[in-house]
């Protein structure tokens, strides 16, 4: 679930889990596989990780001219 609600706590939501990704980015370019391996313990499945990246990417495009610092393979 993306949004926290009465049943889902903030830290269990995608929005809360995005913070783990942001902590690892630290204004540097990082390989997507390395980022996932560094944060996988915080996500129940890879789709949560991908949803988090999607939300971060959209925020980045809206506020930072698309400068989410990730690289592909």
Steps between C-alpha positions, in 0.01 A plus 500: 500500500631840408323715757487455875152461650332375819628146443833568327766692691708766329821295516319206333375712209683565174533865597672400824725247326617762249707647782726193500577560133560871554742422782708288259503748210693772685536719186699246301435273207433143609434183305138387529605144593728628776222725629260207517750275672570776754130556576331165430469421871248785533271381220276194514533448125665662202176668389507718812852607408389578144198697622728701726732578209204598286371746760849642555549537127175691461586728790845553356361595159256741658744674733854429383492492119518119491829470688435181697851364514471138390665309223396182320710189463 
